[in-house]
């Protein structure tokens, strides 16, 4: 009895992204949740349904290797303060005044996405008091690494008239020592008693909202870059929210969860640091599983809190700072490695990258994983990487996770912070590939717009919002950019054996595009539309192609 496929897609331009084998095909067949066949013809297969794509392009489903799904979903219910439309502080003030008029008096006014580099400075408590007197207001910076709160919030925190010391963070004060309302890095944890934990059902709702957006953009897999603790986590039981969304049929993308290092504790038997029951990286299935431990070593580049070896170009005397004592940070990384966790450390400044590379070297030298594959530890962002750091990362087998999207959306702020020479080291791609590294594609959404085709566009063009090229030597071909968002991200998650390319036995995750990204003018990449998305053989988005049953 011959095998009958569930779905046969014909007359297609298929970019397989296969590490070996034909790079292009014309027909792909799916059976259950897997690819049954891909080739130049149907090889005599029959199918329950056959759809001709009329030459449209099929690629492996996009995989965003670093984003914040619950944060993004929640932001959809908050006031948008990004630029555009907010272009100056007065426009921000008007937006908050409008929000105050439409929000009940006992309800928080929450906005997100402002960028002081674009609007002329940070808002402060006095501006908020002028437009929303007596109200509790929270405005999150586009980076997520700082927030501004109103006088009413400062009063609740007991710091309305004088600041306080926060390890790894700053309560910013003016010349007289009065808090301005700006809370940087770990100082945001002061808000936890007022804002955390978020109810599990609210987090599940945010995840569902994000999932709806993602599938329309061709995204089939994501890495959630921090759950369960610290300023990035929304509730200590955040994994439960993902389970609830999945149980309700509202999680239509595959999710790998990074566990915030804040929740680790020492395990018995000298095993290092872990979580209850000894769970670690890899626990779960192809839909929802634990990924690396997430460690924050430093802060934000455009927020000037990233740990640099030299002063920021536009802020003499400022070099940012580490989130904890250097030895403590290294100890956290090594202890998690000993417990069997892959580690993903946020490091943007070159001083932070030095620390993390030193720690990863200690991991593989002093505590090798006997009988296991290499750890493939990650550096999230790898923001300002000197040439020697690129080579060292390659020697250690580290996975760098930069965001080309930052170039297009916040690149002008990065250029101002770094100056001309160090701007050439920012969010590299071509030099990482040349060093032999496999580079994933990611956005850090909602810090920036996370559409994968925008990310691919920025890898290829590297133009800032003002039109300037940032890092001309880091431009890559469209094929390399597409490979990053497919095979590269699967590799970063240790899933390249079954994901990130189209071949017999791989997961049935596909995106159908209106055009071939490798065959259009580079300036048109961002305009390529996603027409359908298939996850595990099931069509979760169809713009009218007739793929969905």
Kinemage of the C-alpha trace (Angstrom):
@kinemage 1
@onewidth
@group {chain A} dominant
@subgroup {mainchain}
@vectorlist {calphas} color= white
{ca unk a 1} P 0.000 0.000 0.000
{ca unk a 2} L 1.540 3.303 -1.083
{ca unk a 3} L 1.850 6.205 1.336
{ca unk a 4} L -0.685 9.002 0.860
{ca unk a 5} L 0.516 12.449 1.915
{ca unk a 6} L -1.775 14.788 3.822
{ca unk a 7} L -0.758 17.843 1.792
{ca unk a 8} L 1.158 18.228 -1.465
{ca unk a 9} L 2.374 21.703 -2.462
{ca unk a 10} L 3.336 21.931 -6.120
{ca unk a 11} L 4.560 24.536 -8.608
{ca unk a 12} L 6.591 26.214 -5.861
{ca unk a 13} L 9.987 27.866 -5.523
{ca unk a 14} L 11.295 26.019 -2.477
{ca unk a 15} L 14.445 27.224 -0.717
{ca unk a 16} L 15.302 24.155 1.371
{ca unk a 17} L 18.129 25.657 3.470
{ca unk a 18} L 19.336 22.050 3.744
{ca unk a 19} L 22.882 21.717 5.123
{ca unk a 20} L 23.404 19.032 2.479
{ca unk a 21} L 21.420 18.187 -0.613
{ca unk a 22} L 19.627 20.295 -3.244
{ca unk a 23} L 19.196 23.941 -2.213
{ca unk a 24} L 16.033 24.307 -4.313
{ca unk a 25} L 12.984 22.213 -5.114
{ca unk a 26} L 9.556 22.546 -6.677
{ca unk a 27} L 7.363 20.161 -4.673
{ca unk a 28} L 6.990 19.408 -0.966
{ca unk a 29} L 4.737 16.804 0.658
{ca unk a 30} L 3.692 16.647 4.324
{ca unk a 31} L 2.458 13.688 6.335
{ca unk a 32} L 1.353 14.256 9.907
{ca unk a 33} L 3.678 16.796 11.486
{ca unk a 34} L 6.672 16.003 9.252
{ca unk a 35} L 8.032 16.564 5.776
{ca unk a 36} L 7.517 13.404 3.745
{ca unk a 37} L 9.152 14.423 0.483
{ca unk a 38} L 10.822 17.409 -1.157
{ca unk a 39} L 12.108 17.401 -4.700
{ca unk a 40} L 11.815 18.634 -8.249
{ca unk a 41} L 8.633 16.559 -8.762
{ca unk a 42} L 6.102 14.609 -6.707
{ca unk a 43} L 7.931 11.269 -7.145
{ca unk a 44} L 4.612 9.606 -7.879
{ca unk a 45} L 3.078 10.530 -4.525
{ca unk a 46} L -0.627 11.008 -4.060
{ca unk a 47} L -2.146 13.268 -1.423
{ca unk a 48} L -5.424 13.971 0.297
{ca unk a 49} L -5.064 17.575 -0.831
{ca unk a 50} L -2.912 19.115 -3.534
{ca unk a 51} L -2.368 22.881 -3.805
{ca unk a 52} L -0.529 24.629 -6.624
{ca unk a 53} L 1.371 27.674 -5.372
{ca unk a 54} L 1.815 29.305 -8.756
{ca unk a 55} L 5.551 29.777 -8.346
{ca unk a 56} L 5.386 31.336 -4.909
{ca unk a 57} L 8.321 30.832 -2.552
{ca unk a 58} L 8.384 28.292 0.297
{ca unk a 59} L 10.978 28.529 3.060
{ca unk a 60} L 11.412 26.804 6.418
{ca unk a 61} L 9.300 28.517 9.063
{ca unk a 62} L 11.061 31.515 10.580
{ca unk a 63} L 12.637 30.971 14.005
{ca unk a 64} L 13.224 34.046 16.186
{ca unk a 65} L 16.097 33.045 18.465
{ca unk a 66} L 15.638 35.871 20.997
{ca unk a 67} L 12.367 37.658 21.692
{ca unk a 68} L 9.954 38.248 24.560
{ca unk a 69} L 6.588 36.755 23.720
{ca unk a 70} L 4.707 37.478 26.925
{ca unk a 71} L 6.127 41.017 27.134
{ca unk a 72} L 5.191 41.689 23.506
{ca unk a 73} L 1.698 40.294 23.925
{ca unk a 74} L 1.144 42.423 27.016
{ca unk a 75} L 2.438 45.513 25.204
{ca unk a 76} L -0.402 45.179 22.697
{ca unk a 77} L -2.754 46.199 25.520
{ca unk a 78} L -0.578 49.147 26.619
{ca unk a 79} L -0.155 52.671 25.253
{ca unk a 80} L 2.352 52.745 22.396
{ca unk a 81} L 5.019 55.431 22.874
{ca unk a 82} L 7.345 54.393 20.059
{ca unk a 83} L 8.660 56.710 17.346
{ca unk a 84} L 6.732 57.178 15.153
{ca unk a 85} L 4.237 58.454 16.164
{ca unk a 86} L 5.833 59.958 19.308
{ca unk a 87} L 8.555 62.334 18.090
{ca unk a 88} L 9.218 64.599 21.101
{ca unk a 89} L 8.534 64.922 24.807
{ca unk a 90} L 5.475 67.105 24.298
{ca unk a 91} L 3.913 64.494 22.038
{ca unk a 92} L 4.609 61.913 24.751
{ca unk a 93} L 3.015 64.197 27.334
{ca unk a 94} L -0.075 64.568 25.139
{ca unk a 95} L -0.306 60.789 24.771
{ca unk a 96} L -0.148 60.291 28.541
{ca unk a 97} L -2.774 62.980 29.103
{ca unk a 98} L -5.062 61.216 26.627
{ca unk a 99} L -4.397 57.892 28.344
{ca unk a 100} L -5.181 59.402 31.740
{ca unk a 101} L -8.516 60.708 30.484
{ca unk a 102} L -9.542 57.246 29.256
{ca unk a 103} L -8.210 55.197 32.194
{ca unk a 104} L -10.077 54.834 35.514
{ca unk a 105} L -8.454 56.812 38.305
{ca unk a 106} L -7.354 53.804 40.342
{ca unk a 107} L -5.843 52.003 37.340
{ca unk a 108} L -2.193 52.168 36.342
{ca unk a 109} L -1.376 54.093 33.165
{ca unk a 110} L 1.161 51.925 31.373
{ca unk a 111} L 3.008 52.885 28.217
{ca unk a 112} L 5.923 51.306 26.415
{ca unk a 113} L 8.496 51.849 23.704
{ca unk a 114} L 9.766 55.388 24.240
{ca unk a 115} L 13.332 56.165 23.130
{ca unk a 116} L 15.007 59.217 24.628
{ca unk a 117} L 17.418 59.337 21.692
{ca unk a 118} L 14.485 60.066 19.376
{ca unk a 119} L 12.312 62.336 21.518
{ca unk a 120} L 14.956 64.563 23.099
{ca unk a 121} L 15.384 63.010 26.528
{ca unk a 122} L 13.778 60.864 29.185
{ca unk a 123} L 10.394 61.945 30.529
{ca unk a 124} L 10.446 62.566 34.272
{ca unk a 125} L 8.115 62.564 37.237
{ca unk a 126} L 7.350 66.288 36.873
{ca unk a 127} L 6.173 65.859 33.277
{ca unk a 128} L 3.982 62.943 34.349
{ca unk a 129} L 2.564 64.888 37.295
{ca unk a 130} L 1.684 67.782 34.978
{ca unk a 131} L -0.390 65.652 32.596
{ca unk a 132} L -1.608 62.931 34.983
{ca unk a 133} L -1.618 64.484 38.486
{ca unk a 134} L -1.663 61.992 41.337
{ca unk a 135} L -1.841 59.006 38.982
{ca unk a 136} L 0.312 55.887 38.981
{ca unk a 137} L 2.186 55.955 35.674
{ca unk a 138} L 4.767 53.496 34.337
{ca unk a 139} L 6.572 54.079 31.043
{ca unk a 140} L 8.924 51.374 29.822
{ca unk a 141} L 11.925 52.292 27.681
{ca unk a 142} L 12.132 50.589 24.278
{ca unk a 143} L 15.124 48.539 25.495
{ca unk a 144} L 13.234 47.241 28.533
{ca unk a 145} L 16.307 48.055 30.616
{ca unk a 146} L 14.803 51.111 32.274
{ca unk a 147} L 11.475 52.656 33.173
{ca unk a 148} L 10.090 56.015 34.261
{ca unk a 149} L 7.491 56.195 37.019
{ca unk a 150} L 5.385 58.985 38.421
{ca unk a 151} L 5.588 60.676 41.832
{ca unk a 152} L 2.684 58.566 43.076
{ca unk a 153} L 4.656 55.398 42.340
{ca unk a 154} L 7.818 56.768 43.945
{ca unk a 155} L 5.772 57.579 47.036
{ca unk a 156} L 4.482 54.012 47.206
{ca unk a 157} L 8.077 52.798 46.951
{ca unk a 158} L 9.157 55.155 49.724
{ca unk a 159} L 11.779 56.896 47.569
{ca unk a 160} L 9.974 60.051 46.506
{ca unk a 161} L 12.435 62.478 48.068
{ca unk a 162} L 15.737 60.601 48.095
{ca unk a 163} L 17.245 57.759 46.109
{ca unk a 164} L 18.528 54.416 47.290
{ca unk a 165} L 21.332 52.053 46.395
{ca unk a 166} L 20.338 49.118 44.202
{ca unk a 167} L 23.029 46.553 43.284
{ca unk a 168} L 23.207 46.291 39.514
{ca unk a 169} L 20.872 49.219 38.981
{ca unk a 170} L 20.335 52.937 39.500
{ca unk a 171} L 17.604 55.122 40.926
{ca unk a 172} L 18.475 58.237 38.935
{ca unk a 173} L 18.445 61.501 40.879
{ca unk a 174} L 18.775 65.138 39.853
{ca unk a 175} L 21.404 67.603 41.052
{ca unk a 176} L 19.673 68.009 44.393
{ca unk a 177} L 19.446 64.256 45.032
{ca unk a 178} L 15.714 64.042 44.235
{ca unk a 179} L 14.671 60.978 42.192
{ca unk a 180} L 13.651 61.878 38.641
{ca unk a 181} L 11.475 58.792 38.269
{ca unk a 182} L 13.978 56.955 36.028
{ca unk a 183} L 14.805 53.430 37.238
{ca unk a 184} L 17.646 51.693 35.429
{ca unk a 185} L 18.357 47.967 35.199
{ca unk a 186} L 17.919 46.081 38.493
{ca unk a 187} L 16.313 49.151 40.096
{ca unk a 188} L 13.199 48.138 38.164
{ca unk a 189} L 12.878 45.233 40.585
{ca unk a 190} L 11.733 47.789 43.158
{ca unk a 191} L 8.427 47.732 41.284
{ca unk a 192} L 7.914 44.009 41.834
{ca unk a 193} L 5.767 44.327 44.974
{ca unk a 194} L 3.457 46.684 43.063
{ca unk a 195} L 3.402 44.971 39.638
{ca unk a 196} L 4.344 41.319 40.167
{ca unk a 197} L 3.331 38.619 39.939
{ca unk a 198} L 1.084 39.079 36.918
{ca unk a 199} L -1.928 36.733 37.085
{ca unk a 200} L -1.226 33.536 35.142
{ca unk a 201} L -4.309 33.920 32.972
{ca unk a 202} L -3.206 37.438 31.998
{ca unk a 203} L 0.180 36.085 30.900
{ca unk a 204} L -1.518 33.273 28.968
{ca unk a 205} L -3.698 35.869 27.239
{ca unk a 206} L -0.614 37.886 26.277
{ca unk a 207} L 1.045 34.759 24.874
{ca unk a 208} L -2.061 33.987 22.804
{ca unk a 209} L -2.141 37.530 21.396
{ca unk a 210} L 1.528 37.338 20.451
{ca unk a 211} L 1.019 33.940 18.816
{ca unk a 212} L -1.670 35.409 16.550
{ca unk a 213} L 0.761 38.061 15.324
{ca unk a 214} L 3.684 35.682 14.901
{ca unk a 215} L 1.995 33.172 12.605
{ca unk a 216} L 0.935 35.977 10.248
{ca unk a 217} L 4.629 36.840 9.895
{ca unk a 218} L 5.772 33.319 9.061
{ca unk a 219} L 7.171 32.618 12.535
{ca unk a 220} L 6.901 28.983 13.594
{ca unk a 221} L 9.424 28.862 16.473
{ca unk a 222} L 10.653 31.328 19.084
{ca unk a 223} L 12.965 31.480 22.065
{ca unk a 224} L 11.453 33.290 25.039
{ca unk a 225} L 14.444 35.142 26.475
{ca unk a 226} L 13.752 35.021 30.199
{ca unk a 227} L 10.932 33.675 32.356
{ca unk a 228} L 10.200 33.185 36.039
{ca unk a 229} L 12.271 35.854 37.780
{ca unk a 230} L 14.148 39.158 37.749
{ca unk a 231} L 12.792 42.226 35.987
{ca unk a 232} L 12.256 40.214 32.811
{ca unk a 233} L 9.983 37.530 34.302
{ca unk a 234} L 6.291 38.194 34.817
{ca unk a 235} L 5.447 35.511 37.377
{ca unk a 236} L 7.331 32.721 39.184
{ca unk a 237} L 4.970 30.229 37.477
{ca unk a 238} L 5.403 31.640 33.978
{ca unk a 239} L 5.844 28.212 32.396
{ca unk a 240} L 2.310 27.407 33.546
{ca unk a 241} L 1.012 30.322 31.474
{ca unk a 242} L 2.579 28.789 28.354
{ca unk a 243} L 1.066 25.429 29.236
{ca unk a 244} L -2.366 27.013 29.646
{ca unk a 245} L -2.088 28.770 26.286
{ca unk a 246} L -1.080 25.479 24.699
{ca unk a 247} L -3.891 23.534 26.376
{ca unk a 248} L -6.383 26.121 25.101
{ca unk a 249} L -5.116 25.730 21.530
{ca unk a 250} L -3.805 29.305 21.535
{ca unk a 251} L -0.077 28.561 21.249
{ca unk a 252} L 0.525 28.112 17.530
{ca unk a 253} L 4.306 28.491 17.540
{ca unk a 254} L 6.952 26.285 19.114
{ca unk a 255} L 8.543 27.856 22.192
{ca unk a 256} L 11.848 27.317 23.952
{ca unk a 257} L 11.935 28.986 27.377
{ca unk a 258} L 15.019 30.566 28.915
{ca unk a 259} L 14.857 30.333 32.698
{ca unk a 260} L 15.976 33.503 34.493
{ca unk a 261} L 19.069 32.859 36.602
{ca unk a 262} L 17.364 34.609 39.545
{ca unk a 263} L 15.337 31.444 40.230
{ca unk a 264} L 18.318 29.067 40.392
{ca unk a 265} L 19.365 27.531 43.692
{ca unk a 266} L 22.142 25.186 44.693
{ca unk a 267} L 21.269 21.547 44.099
{ca unk a 268} L 22.302 18.635 46.337
{ca unk a 269} L 25.169 16.282 45.478
{ca unk a 270} L 27.392 19.158 44.362
{ca unk a 271} L 25.491 19.416 41.058
{ca unk a 272} L 25.644 23.189 40.693
{ca unk a 273} L 22.669 25.555 40.350
{ca unk a 274} L 19.287 24.457 39.071
{ca unk a 275} L 15.554 24.502 39.622
{ca unk a 276} L 13.192 22.187 41.458
{ca unk a 277} L 13.251 18.487 40.548
{ca unk a 278} L 16.594 18.984 38.824
{ca unk a 279} L 14.944 20.026 35.546
{ca unk a 280} L 17.342 21.534 33.031
{ca unk a 281} L 17.831 22.428 29.378
{ca unk a 282} L 15.993 20.077 27.029
{ca unk a 283} L 13.080 19.070 29.253
{ca unk a 284} L 9.824 19.139 27.285
{ca unk a 285} L 8.906 18.388 23.683
{ca unk a 286} L 9.022 19.932 20.215
{ca unk a 287} L 6.253 22.399 21.132
{ca unk a 288} L 7.304 23.631 24.568
{ca unk a 289} L 10.584 22.949 26.320
{ca unk a 290} L 13.205 24.390 28.635
{ca unk a 291} L 16.115 26.088 26.960
{ca unk a 292} L 19.165 27.763 28.488
{ca unk a 293} L 19.503 29.681 31.715
{ca unk a 294} L 19.310 33.439 31.061
{ca unk a 295} L 21.946 35.552 32.807
{ca unk a 296} L 22.160 39.354 32.588
{ca unk a 297} L 25.747 40.589 32.698
{ca unk a 298} L 25.147 44.211 31.659
{ca unk a 299} L 22.529 46.577 30.299
{ca unk a 300} L 21.545 48.588 27.238
{ca unk a 301} L 23.680 50.218 24.542
{ca unk a 302} L 21.362 53.099 23.671
{ca unk a 303} L 20.557 53.459 27.364
{ca unk a 304} L 24.310 53.745 28.168
{ca unk a 305} L 24.197 50.978 30.786
{ca unk a 306} L 26.111 48.370 28.757
{ca unk a 307} L 29.512 47.613 30.315
{ca unk a 308} L 32.172 49.092 28.023
{ca unk a 309} L 35.965 49.077 28.121
{ca unk a 310} L 35.981 52.759 27.112
{ca unk a 311} L 33.655 55.717 27.597
{ca unk a 312} L 30.565 56.144 25.474
{ca unk a 313} L 31.359 58.553 22.668
{ca unk a 314} L 28.528 60.940 23.550
{ca unk a 315} L 28.845 60.581 27.338
{ca unk a 316} L 32.416 61.191 28.549
{ca unk a 317} L 33.111 59.429 31.830
{ca unk a 318} L 30.268 56.914 31.373
{ca unk a 319} L 31.107 53.273 30.660
{ca unk a 320} L 27.967 51.526 31.877
{ca unk a 321} L 28.165 48.774 34.479
{ca unk a 322} L 27.776 45.098 35.221
{ca unk a 323} L 24.547 43.765 36.709
{ca unk a 324} L 26.421 42.103 39.576
{ca unk a 325} L 29.909 41.650 40.972
{ca unk a 326} L 32.119 40.171 38.233
{ca unk a 327} L 33.061 37.100 40.265
{ca unk a 328} L 29.427 36.515 41.213
{ca unk a 329} L 28.342 36.687 37.569
{ca unk a 330} L 31.017 34.243 36.506
{ca unk a 331} L 30.073 31.977 39.394
{ca unk a 332} L 26.426 31.946 38.297
{ca unk a 333} L 27.415 30.961 34.759
{ca unk a 334} L 29.775 28.194 35.834
{ca unk a 335} L 27.389 26.798 38.433
{ca unk a 336} L 24.536 26.593 35.912
{ca unk a 337} L 26.846 24.866 33.428
{ca unk a 338} L 27.806 22.305 36.076
{ca unk a 339} L 24.118 21.461 36.577
{ca unk a 340} L 23.757 20.675 32.869
{ca unk a 341} L 22.249 23.937 31.688
{ca unk a 342} L 23.182 25.585 28.471
{ca unk a 343} L 23.763 29.238 29.361
{ca unk a 344} L 22.608 32.302 27.439
{ca unk a 345} L 24.234 35.429 28.830
{ca unk a 346} L 23.114 38.915 27.891
{ca unk a 347} L 26.299 40.847 27.077
{ca unk a 348} L 26.280 43.995 24.949
{ca unk a 349} L 29.377 45.970 25.945
{ca unk a 350} L 32.837 44.659 25.143
{ca unk a 351} L 33.796 44.618 28.848
{ca unk a 352} L 30.806 42.360 29.551
{ca unk a 353} L 31.680 40.132 26.591
{ca unk a 354} L 35.207 39.669 27.988
{ca unk a 355} L 33.762 38.529 31.311
{ca unk a 356} L 31.358 36.077 29.689
{ca unk a 357} L 33.978 34.568 27.388
{ca unk a 358} L 36.259 34.053 30.394
{ca unk a 359} L 33.428 32.284 32.241
{ca unk a 360} L 32.594 30.049 29.280
{ca unk a 361} L 36.249 29.115 28.968
{ca unk a 362} L 36.220 28.062 32.637
{ca unk a 363} L 33.113 25.966 31.976
{ca unk a 364} L 34.587 23.872 29.189
{ca unk a 365} L 38.039 23.658 30.791
{ca unk a 366} L 37.124 22.827 34.381
{ca unk a 367} L 33.752 21.083 34.010
{ca unk a 368} L 33.519 19.303 30.642
{ca unk a 369} L 30.253 17.565 29.911
{ca unk a 370} L 31.419 13.952 29.796
{ca unk a 371} L 29.745 11.951 27.056
{ca unk a 372} L 27.687 14.914 25.852
{ca unk a 373} L 27.805 17.303 22.935
{ca unk a 374} L 29.543 20.633 23.343
{ca unk a 375} L 27.529 23.048 25.529
{ca unk a 376} L 27.007 25.532 22.709
{ca unk a 377} L 26.578 28.360 25.232
{ca unk a 378} L 25.232 31.624 23.845
{ca unk a 379} L 25.993 35.329 24.145
{ca unk a 380} L 22.759 37.244 23.699
{ca unk a 381} L 23.257 40.386 21.590
{ca unk a 382} L 27.083 40.194 21.382
{ca unk a 383} L 26.550 43.889 20.858
{ca unk a 384} L 29.943 45.606 20.605
{ca unk a 385} L 32.431 42.861 19.811
{ca unk a 386} L 36.063 43.594 19.097
{ca unk a 387} L 37.792 41.508 16.386
{ca unk a 388} L 39.672 39.486 19.013
{ca unk a 389} L 36.378 38.657 20.748
{ca unk a 390} L 34.895 37.352 17.491
{ca unk a 391} L 37.821 34.968 17.071
{ca unk a 392} L 37.702 33.879 20.696
{ca unk a 393} L 33.972 33.134 20.477
{ca unk a 394} L 34.651 30.934 17.449
{ca unk a 395} L 37.429 29.080 19.276
{ca unk a 396} L 35.123 28.377 22.234
{ca unk a 397} L 32.182 27.273 20.096
{ca unk a 398} L 29.999 30.058 21.479
{ca unk a 399} L 26.801 31.025 19.649
{ca unk a 400} L 26.528 34.821 19.244
{ca unk a 401} L 22.945 36.110 19.010
{ca unk a 402} L 23.005 39.645 17.520
{ca unk a 403} L 19.963 41.576 16.295
{ca unk a 404} L 20.342 43.221 12.894
{ca unk a 405} L 16.917 44.802 13.462
{ca unk a 406} L 18.580 47.154 15.933
{ca unk a 407} L 20.508 48.710 13.038
{ca unk a 408} L 17.356 49.693 11.193
{ca unk a 409} L 15.372 50.940 14.155
{ca unk a 410} L 17.805 52.210 16.819
{ca unk a 411} L 21.048 52.299 14.837
{ca unk a 412} L 21.372 56.073 14.922
{ca unk a 413} L 21.337 55.990 18.715
{ca unk a 414} L 23.951 53.234 18.682
{ca unk a 415} L 26.171 55.261 16.340
{ca unk a 416} L 25.959 58.288 18.644
{ca unk a 417} L 26.817 56.164 21.672
{ca unk a 418} L 29.783 54.421 20.058
{ca unk a 419} L 31.338 56.856 17.624
{ca unk a 420} L 32.579 55.934 14.136
{ca unk a 421} L 35.230 53.304 14.975
{ca unk a 422} L 33.308 51.183 17.462
{ca unk a 423} L 30.118 51.442 15.373
{ca unk a 424} L 31.847 49.099 12.937
{ca unk a 425} L 31.870 46.452 15.705
{ca unk a 426} L 28.173 46.745 16.515
{ca unk a 427} L 25.847 43.797 15.956
{ca unk a 428} L 28.143 42.065 13.523
{ca unk a 429} L 27.138 39.401 10.994
{ca unk a 430} L 29.554 38.993 8.080
{ca unk a 431} L 32.612 38.806 10.327
{ca unk a 432} L 30.923 36.209 12.531
{ca unk a 433} L 30.190 34.030 9.514
{ca unk a 434} L 33.739 34.526 8.228
{ca unk a 435} L 35.061 33.253 11.578
{ca unk a 436} L 33.109 30.037 11.087
{ca unk a 437} L 30.304 30.804 13.538
{ca unk a 438} L 26.689 29.801 12.909
{ca unk a 439} L 24.581 32.910 13.520
{ca unk a 440} L 20.852 32.815 14.344
{ca unk a 441} L 18.242 35.399 13.400
{ca unk a 442} L 16.429 37.266 16.152
{ca unk a 443} L 14.686 40.533 16.967
{ca unk a 444} L 14.493 41.070 20.765
{ca unk a 445} L 10.860 42.023 20.147
{ca unk a 446} L 9.206 44.182 21.490
{ca unk a 447} L 12.370 46.286 21.762
{ca unk a 448} L 11.980 46.693 17.982
{ca unk a 449} L 9.512 45.524 15.328
{ca unk a 450} L 10.162 41.776 15.117
{ca unk a 451} L 8.976 40.884 11.606
{ca unk a 452} L 11.527 38.397 10.230
{ca unk a 453} L 11.498 39.918 6.761
{ca unk a 454} L 12.475 43.238 8.355
{ca unk a 455} L 15.325 41.453 10.142
{ca unk a 456} L 16.476 39.888 6.883
{ca unk a 457} L 16.245 43.293 5.196
{ca unk a 458} L 18.441 44.858 7.883
{ca unk a 459} L 21.074 42.095 7.694
{ca unk a 460} L 21.397 42.744 3.979
{ca unk a 461} L 21.128 46.553 3.912
{ca unk a 462} L 22.291 47.713 7.393
{ca unk a 463} L 20.803 51.181 7.003
{ca unk a 464} L 19.739 53.208 10.020
{ca unk a 465} L 16.499 55.177 10.190
{ca unk a 466} L 18.383 58.230 8.934
{ca unk a 467} L 19.647 56.296 5.905
{ca unk a 468} L 23.244 55.875 7.040
{ca unk a 469} L 25.021 52.539 6.665
{ca unk a 470} L 26.163 51.142 10.017
{ca unk a 471} L 28.917 48.563 9.657
{ca unk a 472} L 29.284 48.300 5.882
{ca unk a 473} L 31.677 45.353 6.277
{ca unk a 474} L 28.963 43.370 8.102
{ca unk a 475} L 26.512 43.245 5.170
{ca unk a 476} L 25.518 39.700 4.144
{ca unk a 477} L 23.679 38.141 1.199
{ca unk a 478} L 19.945 37.500 1.373
{ca unk a 479} L 20.625 33.744 1.397
{ca unk a 480} L 22.819 34.107 4.498
{ca unk a 481} L 20.190 36.247 6.229
{ca unk a 482} L 17.455 33.739 5.424
{ca unk a 483} L 19.660 30.908 6.670
{ca unk a 484} L 20.123 32.789 9.953
{ca unk a 485} L 16.360 32.980 10.559
{ca unk a 486} L 15.933 29.274 9.759
{ca unk a 487} L 18.860 26.871 10.082
{ca unk a 488} L 20.953 29.276 12.193
{ca unk a 489} L 18.287 29.660 14.871
{ca unk a 490} L 17.632 25.907 14.908
{ca unk a 491} L 21.362 25.369 15.449
{ca unk a 492} L 21.370 27.875 18.329
{ca unk a 493} L 18.644 25.776 19.991
{ca unk a 494} L 20.378 22.438 19.281
{ca unk a 495} L 17.500 21.471 16.967
{ca unk a 496} L 19.157 21.497 13.558
{ca unk a 497} L 18.588 17.762 13.225
{ca unk a 498} L 14.838 18.321 12.762
{ca unk a 499} L 14.190 22.000 12.206
{ca unk a 500} L 15.391 24.995 10.199
{ca unk a 501} L 15.484 23.264 6.804
{ca unk a 502} L 13.151 21.336 4.527
{ca unk a 503} L 13.956 17.668 4.062
{ca unk a 504} L 12.397 14.231 4.622
{ca unk a 505} L 11.778 13.723 8.340
{ca unk a 506} L 12.138 17.366 9.395
{ca unk a 507} L 9.282 19.097 11.182
{ca unk a 508} L 6.526 20.320 8.895
{ca unk a 509} L 7.094 24.029 9.584
{ca unk a 510} L 6.869 26.227 6.483
{ca unk a 511} L 6.289 29.821 5.432
{ca unk a 512} L 4.949 30.709 1.988
{ca unk a 513} L 6.188 34.065 0.683
{ca unk a 514} L 4.970 36.179 -2.203
{ca unk a 515} L 8.481 36.335 -3.652
{ca unk a 516} L 11.914 34.730 -3.437
{ca unk a 517} L 14.083 36.759 -1.005
{ca unk a 518} L 17.237 35.695 -2.853
{ca unk a 519} L 15.922 37.021 -6.162
{ca unk a 520} L 14.688 40.545 -5.419
{ca unk a 521} L 16.356 43.918 -5.112
{ca unk a 522} L 17.855 44.149 -1.575
{ca unk a 523} L 15.855 47.283 -0.889
{ca unk a 524} L 12.608 45.363 -1.454
{ca unk a 525} L 13.169 42.581 1.082
{ca unk a 526} L 11.052 44.220 3.768
{ca unk a 527} L 8.106 44.333 1.363
{ca unk a 528} L 7.901 40.554 0.878
{ca unk a 529} L 4.613 39.340 2.341
{ca unk a 530} L 3.896 36.094 4.158
{ca unk a 531} L 0.939 34.372 2.476
{ca unk a 532} L 0.691 31.242 4.619
{ca unk a 533} L 2.272 29.580 7.639
{ca unk a 534} L 2.307 25.860 8.404
{ca unk a 535} L 3.362 24.508 11.807
{ca unk a 536} L 3.638 20.769 12.373
{ca unk a 537} L 1.771 20.105 9.141
{ca unk a 538} L -1.170 22.289 10.190
{ca unk a 539} L -1.925 25.554 8.399
{ca unk a 540} L -2.177 28.248 11.070
{ca unk a 541} L -2.286 31.240 8.717
{ca unk a 542} L -3.572 31.469 5.160
{ca unk a 543} L -4.019 34.765 3.354
{ca unk a 544} L -6.111 33.143 0.632
{ca unk a 545} L -3.878 30.513 -0.970
{ca unk a 546} L -6.288 27.721 -0.123
{ca unk a 547} L -3.754 25.701 1.908
{ca unk a 548} L -5.948 25.617 4.995
{ca unk a 549} L -8.653 22.982 4.973
